[in-house]
Amino acid sequence: YVCICNAVTDSQITSALRQGCKDVADITQTLGVGTCCGSCLPVAEAIVEGQRGGQMRQTTQIRQETDRFYPA
């Protein structure tokens, strides 16, 4: 999960971006990312920036970033 509070995955964020969300504010409104504790916002922003630059981050890279905020 990118957002544990609202059970939002990186795949859901990527899908929302493909369906027209343009930034983290859109992702927050659509999926609820960052509406509780907010610690997921840096990872969500990294996913959005990766999409904007046309650089799809691999799932393992996103998971590594997520692990920094939500260690096992």
All heavy atoms as TSV, in Angstrom:
chain	resi	resn	atom	element	x	y	z
A	1	TYR	N	N	0.828	-1.195	0.000
A	1	TYR	CA	C	0.000	0.000	0.000
A	1	TYR	C	C	0.865	1.248	0.000
A	1	TYR	O	O	1.862	1.316	0.694
A	1	TYR	CB	C	-0.913	0.024	1.219
A	1	TYR	CG	C	-1.984	-1.030	1.190
A	1	TYR	CD1	C	-1.884	-2.179	1.946
A	1	TYR	CD2	C	-3.105	-0.859	0.392
A	1	TYR	CE1	C	-2.871	-3.145	1.915
A	1	TYR	CE2	C	-4.099	-1.823	0.354
A	1	TYR	CZ	C	-3.973	-2.960	1.123
A	1	TYR	OH	O	-4.960	-3.897	1.079
A	2	VAL	N	N	0.391	2.246	-0.702
A	2	VAL	CA	C	1.004	3.563	-0.611
A	2	VAL	C	C	0.349	4.291	0.562
A	2	VAL	O	O	1.019	4.860	1.403
A	2	VAL	CB	C	0.814	4.367	-1.915
A	2	VAL	CG1	C	1.258	5.805	-1.745
A	2	VAL	CG2	C	1.572	3.714	-3.057
A	3	CYS	N	N	-0.976	4.236	0.613
A	3	CYS	CA	C	-1.730	4.851	1.706
A	3	CYS	C	C	-2.378	3.739	2.522
A	3	CYS	O	O	-3.360	3.128	2.084
A	3	CYS	CB	C	-2.797	5.785	1.129
A	3	CYS	SG	S	-3.850	6.549	2.392
A	4	ILE	N	N	-1.799	3.488	3.666
A	4	ILE	CA	C	-2.321	2.425	4.525
A	4	ILE	C	C	-3.664	2.840	5.135
A	4	ILE	O	O	-4.568	2.037	5.241
A	4	ILE	CB	C	-1.298	2.089	5.626
A	4	ILE	CG1	C	-0.079	1.539	4.953
A	4	ILE	CG2	C	-1.900	1.194	6.686
A	4	ILE	CD1	C	0.676	0.478	5.615
A	5	CYS	N	N	-3.788	4.094	5.517
A	5	CYS	CA	C	-5.024	4.566	6.164
A	5	CYS	C	C	-6.257	4.309	5.299
A	5	CYS	O	O	-7.321	3.981	5.819
A	5	CYS	CB	C	-4.922	6.049	6.483
A	5	CYS	SG	S	-3.606	6.480	7.647
A	6	ASN	N	N	-6.101	4.490	3.981
A	6	ASN	CA	C	-7.239	4.332	3.081
A	6	ASN	C	C	-7.086	3.159	2.125
A	6	ASN	O	O	-7.844	3.034	1.155
A	6	ASN	CB	C	-7.461	5.632	2.290
A	6	ASN	CG	C	-7.919	6.745	3.188
A	6	ASN	OD1	O	-8.885	6.595	3.923
A	6	ASN	ND2	N	-7.219	7.866	3.171
A	7	ALA	N	N	-6.106	2.297	2.387
A	7	ALA	CA	C	-5.879	1.072	1.605
A	7	ALA	C	C	-5.759	1.344	0.102
A	7	ALA	O	O	-6.402	0.701	-0.708
A	7	ALA	CB	C	-6.971	0.040	1.884
A	8	VAL	N	N	-4.912	2.324	-0.250
A	8	VAL	CA	C	-4.708	2.683	-1.648
A	8	VAL	C	C	-3.348	2.165	-2.108
A	8	VAL	O	O	-2.335	2.410	-1.463
A	8	VAL	CB	C	-4.788	4.213	-1.859
A	8	VAL	CG1	C	-4.539	4.576	-3.313
A	8	VAL	CG2	C	-6.135	4.743	-1.391
A	9	THR	N	N	-3.353	1.469	-3.223
A	9	THR	CA	C	-2.117	0.884	-3.756
A	9	THR	C	C	-1.515	1.768	-4.850
A	9	THR	O	O	-2.174	2.660	-5.384
A	9	THR	CB	C	-2.383	-0.503	-4.358
A	9	THR	OG1	O	-3.241	-0.348	-5.498
A	9	THR	CG2	C	-3.021	-1.446	-3.343
A	10	ASP	N	N	-0.267	1.466	-5.188
A	10	ASP	CA	C	0.398	2.173	-6.276
A	10	ASP	C	C	-0.328	1.922	-7.595
A	10	ASP	O	O	-0.441	2.820	-8.431
A	10	ASP	CB	C	1.872	1.789	-6.371
A	10	ASP	CG	C	2.106	0.301	-6.494
A	10	ASP	OD1	O	1.361	-0.494	-5.894
A	10	ASP	OD2	O	3.055	-0.086	-7.197
A	11	SER	N	N	-0.864	0.736	-7.761
A	11	SER	CA	C	-1.608	0.417	-8.986
A	11	SER	C	C	-2.865	1.272	-9.105
A	11	SER	O	O	-3.218	1.712	-10.203
A	11	SER	CB	C	-2.003	-1.058	-9.009
A	11	SER	OG	O	-0.864	-1.869	-9.031
A	12	GLN	N	N	-3.540	1.508	-8.005
A	12	GLN	CA	C	-4.732	2.350	-8.031
A	12	GLN	C	C	-4.375	3.794	-8.392
A	12	GLN	O	O	-5.106	4.448	-9.138
A	12	GLN	CB	C	-5.450	2.321	-6.685
A	12	GLN	CG	C	-6.135	1.000	-6.404
A	12	GLN	CD	C	-6.684	0.963	-5.001
A	12	GLN	OE1	O	-5.925	0.902	-4.035
A	12	GLN	NE2	N	-7.998	1.018	-4.891
A	13	ILE	N	N	-3.262	4.280	-7.872
A	13	ILE	CA	C	-2.829	5.641	-8.194
A	13	ILE	C	C	-2.472	5.738	-9.668
A	13	ILE	O	O	-2.901	6.664	-10.363
A	13	ILE	CB	C	-1.643	6.065	-7.304
A	13	ILE	CG1	C	-2.106	6.192	-5.846
A	13	ILE	CG2	C	-1.034	7.375	-7.801
A	13	ILE	CD1	C	-1.002	6.434	-4.850
A	14	THR	N	N	-1.720	4.775	-10.168
A	14	THR	CA	C	-1.342	4.762	-11.577
A	14	THR	C	C	-2.583	4.709	-12.460
A	14	THR	O	O	-2.676	5.427	-13.464
A	14	THR	CB	C	-0.416	3.563	-11.873
A	14	THR	OG1	O	0.744	3.683	-11.049
A	14	THR	CG2	C	0.011	3.531	-13.313
A	15	SER	N	N	-3.533	3.898	-12.094
A	15	SER	CA	C	-4.776	3.791	-12.851
A	15	SER	C	C	-5.541	5.120	-12.849
A	15	SER	O	O	-6.053	5.557	-13.877
A	15	SER	CB	C	-5.649	2.677	-12.267
A	15	SER	OG	O	-6.863	2.587	-12.947
A	16	ALA	N	N	-5.609	5.765	-11.697
A	16	ALA	CA	C	-6.299	7.052	-11.604
A	16	ALA	C	C	-5.612	8.102	-12.481
A	16	ALA	O	O	-6.280	8.930	-13.110
A	16	ALA	CB	C	-6.355	7.520	-10.149
A	17	LEU	N	N	-4.284	8.058	-12.547
A	17	LEU	CA	C	-3.554	8.989	-13.406
A	17	LEU	C	C	-3.869	8.725	-14.871
A	17	LEU	O	O	-4.053	9.661	-15.650
A	17	LEU	CB	C	-2.050	8.876	-13.154
A	17	LEU	CG	C	-1.582	9.408	-11.799
A	17	LEU	CD1	C	-0.153	8.966	-11.508
A	17	LEU	CD2	C	-1.706	10.923	-11.746
A	18	ARG	N	N	-3.966	7.468	-15.233
A	18	ARG	CA	C	-4.308	7.121	-16.617
A	18	ARG	C	C	-5.733	7.544	-16.969
A	18	ARG	O	O	-6.041	7.789	-18.128
A	18	ARG	CB	C	-4.150	5.619	-16.835
A	18	ARG	CG	C	-2.719	5.174	-16.904
A	18	ARG	CD	C	-2.619	3.697	-17.201
A	18	ARG	NE	N	-1.249	3.255	-17.061
A	18	ARG	CZ	C	-0.875	2.104	-16.534
A	18	ARG	NH1	N	-1.794	1.245	-16.109
A	18	ARG	NH2	N	0.390	1.785	-16.444
A	19	GLN	N	N	-6.584	7.594	-15.958
A	19	GLN	CA	C	-7.989	7.948	-16.188
A	19	GLN	C	C	-8.255	9.451	-16.084
A	19	GLN	O	O	-9.398	9.872	-16.127
A	19	GLN	CB	C	-8.883	7.180	-15.208
A	19	GLN	CG	C	-8.869	5.692	-15.461
A	19	GLN	CD	C	-9.643	4.917	-14.412
A	19	GLN	OE1	O	-10.363	5.480	-13.588
A	19	GLN	NE2	N	-9.491	3.605	-14.421
A	20	GLY	N	N	-7.184	10.234	-15.913
A	20	GLY	CA	C	-7.367	11.676	-15.967
A	20	GLY	C	C	-6.920	12.497	-14.780
A	20	GLY	O	O	-6.880	13.725	-14.859
A	21	CYS	N	N	-6.607	11.861	-13.657
A	21	CYS	CA	C	-6.071	12.643	-12.539
A	21	CYS	C	C	-4.737	13.233	-12.971
A	21	CYS	O	O	-3.940	12.567	-13.628
A	21	CYS	CB	C	-5.887	11.762	-11.303
A	21	CYS	SG	S	-7.429	11.280	-10.514
A	22	LYS	N	N	-4.504	14.489	-12.596
A	22	LYS	CA	C	-3.311	15.169	-13.075
A	22	LYS	C	C	-2.268	15.442	-12.003
A	22	LYS	O	O	-1.115	15.691	-12.304
A	22	LYS	CB	C	-3.713	16.477	-13.739
A	22	LYS	CG	C	-4.511	16.262	-15.010
A	22	LYS	CD	C	-4.866	17.567	-15.647
A	22	LYS	CE	C	-5.626	17.463	-16.946
A	22	LYS	NZ	N	-6.401	16.328	-17.230
A	23	ASP	N	N	-2.680	15.429	-10.736
A	23	ASP	CA	C	-1.738	15.744	-9.660
A	23	ASP	C	C	-2.186	15.073	-8.360
A	23	ASP	O	O	-3.199	14.382	-8.324
A	23	ASP	CB	C	-1.604	17.253	-9.487
A	23	ASP	CG	C	-2.944	17.960	-9.289
A	23	ASP	OD1	O	-3.907	17.316	-8.815
A	23	ASP	OD2	O	-3.025	19.154	-9.603
A	24	VAL	N	N	-1.422	15.310	-7.306
A	24	VAL	CA	C	-1.730	14.675	-6.019
A	24	VAL	C	C	-3.085	15.160	-5.490
A	24	VAL	O	O	-3.819	14.384	-4.888
A	24	VAL	CB	C	-0.600	14.917	-4.997
A	24	VAL	CG1	C	-0.989	14.416	-3.621
A	24	VAL	CG2	C	0.676	14.221	-5.443
A	25	ALA	N	N	-3.418	16.408	-5.737
A	25	ALA	CA	C	-4.729	16.903	-5.294
A	25	ALA	C	C	-5.864	16.110	-5.933
A	25	ALA	O	O	-6.835	15.743	-5.263
A	25	ALA	CB	C	-4.866	18.394	-5.621
A	26	ASP	N	N	-5.724	15.813	-7.222
A	26	ASP	CA	C	-6.731	14.984	-7.903
A	26	ASP	C	C	-6.766	13.574	-7.314
A	26	ASP	O	O	-7.842	13.003	-7.112
A	26	ASP	CB	C	-6.439	14.876	-9.396
A	26	ASP	CG	C	-6.727	16.142	-10.170
A	26	ASP	OD1	O	-7.378	17.059	-9.626
A	26	ASP	OD2	O	-6.273	16.225	-11.337
A	27	ILE	N	N	-5.592	13.021	-7.047
A	27	ILE	CA	C	-5.497	11.669	-6.472
A	27	ILE	C	C	-6.141	11.665	-5.083
A	27	ILE	O	O	-6.869	10.737	-4.723
A	27	ILE	CB	C	-4.024	11.209	-6.381
A	27	ILE	CG1	C	-3.398	11.110	-7.772
A	27	ILE	CG2	C	-3.888	9.905	-5.622
A	27	ILE	CD1	C	-3.989	10.067	-8.669
A	28	THR	N	N	-5.883	12.707	-4.311
A	28	THR	CA	C	-6.475	12.808	-2.975
A	28	THR	C	C	-7.994	12.862	-3.061
A	28	THR	O	O	-8.684	12.159	-2.330
A	28	THR	CB	C	-5.936	14.058	-2.251
A	28	THR	OG1	O	-4.531	13.898	-2.072
A	28	THR	CG2	C	-6.590	14.243	-0.895
A	29	GLN	N	N	-8.496	13.668	-3.966
A	29	GLN	CA	C	-9.948	13.791	-4.113
A	29	GLN	C	C	-10.578	12.497	-4.609
A	29	GLN	O	O	-11.648	12.108	-4.165
A	29	GLN	CB	C	-10.269	14.933	-5.065
A	29	GLN	CG	C	-11.723	15.308	-5.070
A	29	GLN	CD	C	-11.947	16.622	-5.794
A	29	GLN	OE1	O	-11.241	16.960	-6.724
A	29	GLN	NE2	N	-12.945	17.360	-5.351
A	30	THR	N	N	-9.885	11.805	-5.518
A	30	THR	CA	C	-10.436	10.589	-6.115
A	30	THR	C	C	-10.300	9.372	-5.213
A	30	THR	O	O	-11.246	8.598	-5.066
A	30	THR	CB	C	-9.734	10.306	-7.459
A	30	THR	OG1	O	-9.922	11.434	-8.310
A	30	THR	CG2	C	-10.286	9.067	-8.135
A	31	LEU	N	N	-9.119	9.205	-4.600
A	31	LEU	CA	C	-8.830	7.981	-3.851
A	31	LEU	C	C	-8.721	8.172	-2.335
A	31	LEU	O	O	-8.654	7.191	-1.602
A	31	LEU	CB	C	-7.523	7.355	-4.364
A	31	LEU	CG	C	-7.493	6.965	-5.841
A	31	LEU	CD1	C	-6.101	6.494	-6.234
A	31	LEU	CD2	C	-8.524	5.885	-6.129
A	32	GLY	N	N	-8.640	9.410	-1.883
A	32	GLY	CA	C	-8.512	9.662	-0.447
A	32	GLY	C	C	-7.085	9.607	0.073
A	32	GLY	O	O	-6.867	9.655	1.282
A	33	VAL	N	N	-6.107	9.546	-0.828
A	33	VAL	CA	C	-4.704	9.497	-0.409
A	33	VAL	C	C	-4.361	10.770	0.366
A	33	VAL	O	O	-4.644	11.872	-0.073
A	33	VAL	CB	C	-3.783	9.372	-1.650
A	33	VAL	CG1	C	-2.335	9.551	-1.275
A	33	VAL	CG2	C	-3.996	8.034	-2.320
A	34	GLY	N	N	-3.753	10.595	1.536
A	34	GLY	CA	C	-3.291	11.729	2.324
A	34	GLY	C	C	-4.329	12.416	3.178
A	34	GLY	O	O	-4.053	13.447	3.779
A	35	THR	N	N	-5.524	11.864	3.275
A	35	THR	CA	C	-6.584	12.539	4.035
A	35	THR	C	C	-6.588	12.190	5.519
A	35	THR	O	O	-7.319	12.821	6.282
A	35	THR	CB	C	-7.974	12.225	3.442
A	35	THR	OG1	O	-8.184	10.820	3.452
A	35	THR	CG2	C	-8.099	12.769	2.030
A	36	CYS	N	N	-5.782	11.223	5.918
A	36	CYS	CA	C	-5.724	10.878	7.350
A	36	CYS	C	C	-4.424	11.401	7.955
A	36	CYS	O	O	-4.358	12.532	8.370
A	36	CYS	CB	C	-5.869	9.375	7.542
A	36	CYS	SG	S	-7.532	8.781	7.188
A	37	CYS	N	N	-3.378	10.586	7.932
A	37	CYS	CA	C	-2.123	10.992	8.572
A	37	CYS	C	C	-1.205	11.769	7.635
A	37	CYS	O	O	-0.352	12.527	8.075
A	37	CYS	CB	C	-1.393	9.786	9.151
A	37	CYS	SG	S	-0.561	8.731	7.933
A	38	GLY	N	N	-1.335	11.562	6.314
A	38	GLY	CA	C	-0.540	12.312	5.346
A	38	GLY	C	C	0.851	11.786	5.060
A	38	GLY	O	O	1.554	12.319	4.208
A	39	SER	N	N	1.269	10.732	5.753
A	39	SER	CA	C	2.639	10.245	5.538
A	39	SER	C	C	2.838	9.591	4.173
A	39	SER	O	O	3.968	9.389	3.741
A	39	SER	CB	C	3.054	9.276	6.652
A	39	SER	OG	O	2.282	8.104	6.595
A	40	CYS	N	N	1.762	9.327	3.457
A	40	CYS	CA	C	1.846	8.712	2.133
A	40	CYS	C	C	2.061	9.738	1.019
A	40	CYS	O	O	2.384	9.367	-0.111
A	40	CYS	CB	C	0.578	7.920	1.836
A	40	CYS	SG	S	-0.920	8.937	1.889
A	41	LEU	N	N	1.902	10.987	1.313
A	41	LEU	CA	C	1.956	12.007	0.269
A	41	LEU	C	C	3.286	12.067	-0.489
A	41	LEU	O	O	3.275	12.238	-1.706
A	41	LEU	CB	C	1.580	13.374	0.844
A	41	LEU	CG	C	0.104	13.497	1.228
A	41	LEU	CD1	C	-0.164	14.812	1.947
A	41	LEU	CD2	C	-0.800	13.345	0.019
A	42	PRO	N	N	4.450	11.903	0.167
A	42	PRO	CA	C	5.702	11.915	-0.604
A	42	PRO	C	C	5.774	10.781	-1.630
A	42	PRO	O	O	6.252	10.982	-2.754
A	42	PRO	CB	C	6.794	11.769	0.456
A	42	PRO	CG	C	6.179	12.281	1.712
A	42	PRO	CD	C	4.722	11.900	1.614
A	43	VAL	N	N	5.292	9.611	-1.276
A	43	VAL	CA	C	5.308	8.482	-2.212
A	43	VAL	C	C	4.306	8.724	-3.331
A	43	VAL	O	O	4.600	8.487	-4.502
A	43	VAL	CB	C	5.024	7.145	-1.486
A	43	VAL	CG1	C	4.954	6.001	-2.476
A	43	VAL	CG2	C	6.089	6.876	-0.438
A	44	ALA	N	N	3.128	9.229	-2.990
A	44	ALA	CA	C	2.127	9.543	-4.008
A	44	ALA	C	C	2.677	10.584	-4.981
A	44	ALA	O	O	2.503	10.468	-6.196
A	44	ALA	CB	C	0.836	10.036	-3.359
A	45	GLU	N	N	3.356	11.593	-4.459
A	45	GLU	CA	C	3.957	12.625	-5.306
A	45	GLU	C	C	5.015	12.023	-6.225
A	45	GLU	O	O	5.096	12.373	-7.407
A	45	GLU	CB	C	4.582	13.725	-4.449
A	45	GLU	CG	C	5.195	14.856	-5.254
A	45	GLU	CD	C	4.184	15.670	-6.037
A	45	GLU	OE1	O	3.068	15.908	-5.545
A	45	GLU	OE2	O	4.517	16.082	-7.165
A	46	ALA	N	N	5.809	11.094	-5.708
A	46	ALA	CA	C	6.830	10.435	-6.536
A	46	ALA	C	C	6.186	9.652	-7.676
A	46	ALA	O	O	6.694	9.655	-8.805
A	46	ALA	CB	C	7.691	9.511	-5.673
A	47	ILE	N	N	5.073	9.013	-7.409
A	47	ILE	CA	C	4.368	8.269	-8.458
A	47	ILE	C	C	3.836	9.233	-9.511
A	47	ILE	O	O	3.988	9.002	-10.713
A	47	ILE	CB	C	3.225	7.421	-7.856
A	47	ILE	CG1	C	3.809	6.326	-6.961
A	47	ILE	CG2	C	2.365	6.808	-8.957
A	47	ILE	CD1	C	2.794	5.606	-6.106
A	48	VAL	N	N	3.242	10.330	-9.071
A	48	VAL	CA	C	2.720	11.329	-10.009
A	48	VAL	C	C	3.857	11.911	-10.845
A	48	VAL	O	O	3.743	12.021	-12.070
A	48	VAL	CB	C	1.957	12.450	-9.259
A	48	VAL	CG1	C	1.620	13.604	-10.188
A	48	VAL	CG2	C	0.686	11.892	-8.620
A	49	GLU	N	N	4.956	12.263	-10.217
A	49	GLU	CA	C	6.095	12.829	-10.946
A	49	GLU	C	C	6.667	11.820	-11.931
A	49	GLU	O	O	7.057	12.190	-13.041
A	49	GLU	CB	C	7.179	13.298	-9.975
A	49	GLU	CG	C	6.799	14.544	-9.206
A	49	GLU	CD	C	6.481	15.736	-10.089
A	49	GLU	OE1	O	7.211	15.979	-11.069
A	49	GLU	OE2	O	5.492	16.426	-9.804
A	50	GLY	N	N	6.710	10.567	-11.546
A	50	GLY	CA	C	7.194	9.523	-12.448
A	50	GLY	C	C	6.325	9.409	-13.685
A	50	GLY	O	O	6.816	9.241	-14.801
A	51	GLN	N	N	5.036	9.550	-13.505
A	51	GLN	CA	C	4.099	9.498	-14.631
A	51	GLN	C	C	4.243	10.735	-15.511
A	51	GLN	O	O	4.229	10.639	-16.725
A	51	GLN	CB	C	2.657	9.408	-14.130
A	51	GLN	CG	C	2.278	8.073	-13.569
A	51	GLN	CD	C	2.096	7.046	-14.649
A	51	GLN	OE1	O	1.600	7.332	-15.719
A	51	GLN	NE2	N	2.516	5.835	-14.373
A	52	ARG	N	N	4.383	11.882	-14.888
A	52	ARG	CA	C	4.518	13.138	-15.631
A	52	ARG	C	C	5.736	13.128	-16.535
A	52	ARG	O	O	5.683	13.611	-17.647
A	52	ARG	CB	C	4.672	14.307	-14.656
A	52	ARG	CG	C	3.426	15.014	-14.397
A	52	ARG	CD	C	3.724	16.311	-13.687
A	52	ARG	NE	N	2.555	16.653	-12.903
A	52	ARG	CZ	C	2.582	17.203	-11.718
A	52	ARG	NH1	N	3.711	17.508	-11.150
A	52	ARG	NH2	N	1.475	17.476	-11.093
A	53	GLY	N	N	6.825	12.596	-16.035
A	53	GLY	CA	C	8.061	12.561	-16.800
A	53	GLY	C	C	8.078	11.431	-17.809
A	53	GLY	O	O	9.069	11.231	-18.499
A	54	GLY	N	N	6.992	10.677	-17.881
A	54	GLY	CA	C	6.942	9.551	-18.801
A	54	GLY	C	C	7.801	8.392	-18.337
A	54	GLY	O	O	8.104	7.487	-19.096
A	55	GLN	N	N	8.187	8.424	-17.079
A	55	GLN	CA	C	9.032	7.365	-16.540
A	55	GLN	C	C	8.213	6.539	-15.556
A	55	GLN	O	O	8.080	6.901	-14.408
A	55	GLN	CB	C	10.241	7.960	-15.807
A	55	GLN	CG	C	11.070	8.855	-16.664
A	55	GLN	CD	C	12.071	9.639	-15.812
A	55	GLN	OE1	O	12.060	9.575	-14.603
A	55	GLN	NE2	N	12.927	10.373	-16.474
A	56	MET	N	N	7.674	5.431	-16.049
A	56	MET	CA	C	6.926	4.532	-15.177
A	56	MET	C	C	7.905	3.882	-14.210
A	56	MET	O	O	8.812	3.200	-14.616
A	56	MET	CB	C	6.316	3.414	-16.021
A	56	MET	CG	C	4.819	3.358	-16.191
A	56	MET	SD	S	3.846	3.891	-14.847
A	56	MET	CE	C	3.253	2.326	-14.291
A	57	ARG	N	N	7.744	4.156	-12.932
A	57	ARG	CA	C	8.595	3.491	-11.953
A	57	ARG	C	C	8.175	2.039	-11.833
A	57	ARG	O	O	7.002	1.728	-11.865
A	57	ARG	CB	C	8.466	4.159	-10.591
A	57	ARG	CG	C	9.057	5.533	-10.560
A	57	ARG	CD	C	8.808	6.128	-9.199
A	57	ARG	NE	N	9.348	7.459	-9.182
A	57	ARG	CZ	C	10.222	7.865	-8.289
A	57	ARG	NH1	N	10.631	7.068	-7.339
A	57	ARG	NH2	N	10.675	9.086	-8.328
A	58	GLN	N	N	9.143	1.197	-11.641
A	58	GLN	CA	C	8.832	-0.219	-11.483
A	58	GLN	C	C	8.259	-0.430	-10.092
A	58	GLN	O	O	8.579	0.284	-9.154
A	58	GLN	CB	C	10.086	-1.065	-11.670
A	58	GLN	CG	C	10.627	-0.998	-13.079
A	58	GLN	CD	C	11.854	-1.859	-13.241
A	58	GLN	OE1	O	12.222	-2.596	-12.345
A	58	GLN	NE2	N	12.473	-1.766	-14.386
A	59	THR	N	N	7.412	-1.428	-9.980
A	59	THR	CA	C	6.742	-1.712	-8.709
A	59	THR	C	C	7.739	-1.894	-7.579
A	59	THR	O	O	7.513	-1.421	-6.466
A	59	THR	CB	C	5.868	-2.981	-8.849
A	59	THR	OG1	O	4.935	-2.757	-9.904
A	59	THR	CG2	C	5.122	-3.283	-7.575
A	60	THR	N	N	8.865	-2.514	-7.843
A	60	THR	CA	C	9.841	-2.725	-6.767
A	60	THR	C	C	10.397	-1.411	-6.252
A	60	THR	O	O	10.612	-1.265	-5.052
A	60	THR	CB	C	11.002	-3.624	-7.234
A	60	THR	OG1	O	11.581	-3.066	-8.414
A	60	THR	CG2	C	10.542	-5.029	-7.506
A	61	GLN	N	N	10.596	-0.429	-7.112
A	61	GLN	CA	C	11.093	0.863	-6.670
A	61	GLN	C	C	10.059	1.554	-5.797
A	61	GLN	O	O	10.391	2.143	-4.775
A	61	GLN	CB	C	11.430	1.747	-7.867
A	61	GLN	CG	C	12.654	1.292	-8.625
A	61	GLN	CD	C	12.852	2.113	-9.887
A	61	GLN	OE1	O	11.898	2.377	-10.607
A	61	GLN	NE2	N	14.082	2.491	-10.143
A	62	ILE	N	N	8.806	1.478	-6.178
A	62	ILE	CA	C	7.746	2.104	-5.401
A	62	ILE	C	C	7.634	1.411	-4.046
A	62	ILE	O	O	7.481	2.054	-3.018
A	62	ILE	CB	C	6.409	2.070	-6.164
A	62	ILE	CG1	C	6.520	2.967	-7.391
A	62	ILE	CG2	C	5.255	2.501	-5.269
A	62	ILE	CD1	C	5.379	2.834	-8.359
A	63	ARG	N	N	7.735	0.101	-4.051
A	63	ARG	CA	C	7.662	-0.626	-2.779
A	63	ARG	C	C	8.817	-0.239	-1.866
A	63	ARG	O	O	8.645	-0.124	-0.662
A	63	ARG	CB	C	7.651	-2.130	-3.036
A	63	ARG	CG	C	6.319	-2.592	-3.544
A	63	ARG	CD	C	6.162	-4.088	-3.484
A	63	ARG	NE	N	4.860	-4.432	-3.984
A	63	ARG	CZ	C	4.638	-5.342	-4.910
A	63	ARG	NH1	N	5.625	-6.037	-5.413
A	63	ARG	NH2	N	3.416	-5.593	-5.318
A	64	GLN	N	N	10.009	-0.031	-2.419
A	64	GLN	CA	C	11.149	0.390	-1.607
A	64	GLN	C	C	10.875	1.744	-0.977
A	64	GLN	O	O	11.167	1.964	0.196
A	64	GLN	CB	C	12.424	0.444	-2.450
A	64	GLN	CG	C	12.952	-0.919	-2.810
A	64	GLN	CD	C	14.101	-0.859	-3.807
A	64	GLN	OE1	O	14.400	0.185	-4.358
A	64	GLN	NE2	N	14.731	-1.994	-4.031
A	65	GLU	N	N	10.301	2.672	-1.740
A	65	GLU	CA	C	9.960	3.982	-1.198
A	65	GLU	C	C	8.887	3.848	-0.129
A	65	GLU	O	O	8.943	4.510	0.909
A	65	GLU	CB	C	9.483	4.912	-2.308
A	65	GLU	CG	C	10.583	5.320	-3.251
A	65	GLU	CD	C	10.086	6.171	-4.401
A	65	GLU	OE1	O	8.928	6.639	-4.342
A	65	GLU	OE2	O	10.855	6.369	-5.344
A	66	THR	N	N	7.913	3.009	-0.367
A	66	THR	CA	C	6.838	2.799	0.599
A	66	THR	C	C	7.398	2.216	1.888
A	66	THR	O	O	6.999	2.617	2.982
A	66	THR	CB	C	5.762	1.859	0.017
A	66	THR	OG1	O	5.267	2.431	-1.192
A	66	THR	CG2	C	4.617	1.661	0.985
A	67	ASP	N	N	8.355	1.284	1.781
A	67	ASP	CA	C	8.938	0.658	2.956
A	67	ASP	C	C	9.640	1.674	3.868
A	67	ASP	O	O	9.724	1.476	5.060
A	67	ASP	CB	C	9.923	-0.444	2.555
A	67	ASP	CG	C	9.214	-1.670	2.012
A	67	ASP	OD1	O	7.981	-1.785	2.181
A	67	ASP	OD2	O	9.896	-2.500	1.386
A	68	ARG	N	N	10.118	2.766	3.290
A	68	ARG	CA	C	10.750	3.799	4.117
A	68	ARG	C	C	9.720	4.440	5.044
A	68	ARG	O	O	10.038	4.820	6.156
A	68	ARG	CB	C	11.385	4.885	3.254
A	68	ARG	CG	C	12.635	4.451	2.567
A	68	ARG	CD	C	13.339	5.599	1.923
A	68	ARG	NE	N	12.450	6.247	0.948
A	68	ARG	CZ	C	12.625	7.453	0.476
A	68	ARG	NH1	N	13.635	8.175	0.876
A	68	ARG	NH2	N	11.794	7.962	-0.415
A	69	PHE	N	N	8.470	4.552	4.577
A	69	PHE	CA	C	7.432	5.190	5.373
A	69	PHE	C	C	6.637	4.192	6.202
A	69	PHE	O	O	6.073	4.537	7.219
A	69	PHE	CB	C	6.475	5.969	4.453
A	69	PHE	CG	C	7.154	7.114	3.773
A	69	PHE	CD1	C	7.583	7.004	2.469
A	69	PHE	CD2	C	7.388	8.288	4.455
A	69	PHE	CE1	C	8.232	8.050	1.851
A	69	PHE	CE2	C	8.028	9.346	3.839
A	69	PHE	CZ	C	8.456	9.231	2.536
A	70	TYR	N	N	6.573	2.957	5.749
A	70	TYR	CA	C	5.813	1.910	6.444
A	70	TYR	C	C	6.675	0.666	6.589
A	70	TYR	O	O	6.417	-0.336	5.952
A	70	TYR	CB	C	4.525	1.581	5.668
A	70	TYR	CG	C	3.641	2.750	5.439
A	70	TYR	CD1	C	3.532	3.325	4.176
A	70	TYR	CD2	C	2.902	3.309	6.473
A	70	TYR	CE1	C	2.719	4.425	3.952
A	70	TYR	CE2	C	2.093	4.401	6.252
A	70	TYR	CZ	C	2.007	4.941	5.001
A	70	TYR	OH	O	1.193	6.020	4.782
A	71	PRO	N	N	7.714	0.729	7.428
A	71	PRO	CA	C	8.566	-0.449	7.585
A	71	PRO	C	C	7.786	-1.629	8.153
A	71	PRO	O	O	6.864	-1.458	8.923
A	71	PRO	CB	C	9.654	-0.002	8.551
A	71	PRO	CG	C	9.174	1.267	9.169
A	71	PRO	CD	C	8.098	1.827	8.293
A	72	ALA	N	N	8.178	-2.806	7.740
A	72	ALA	CA	C	7.479	-4.027	8.163
A	72	ALA	C	C	7.687	-4.305	9.628
A	72	ALA	O	O	8.558	-3.897	10.267
A	72	ALA	CB	C	7.943	-5.212	7.338
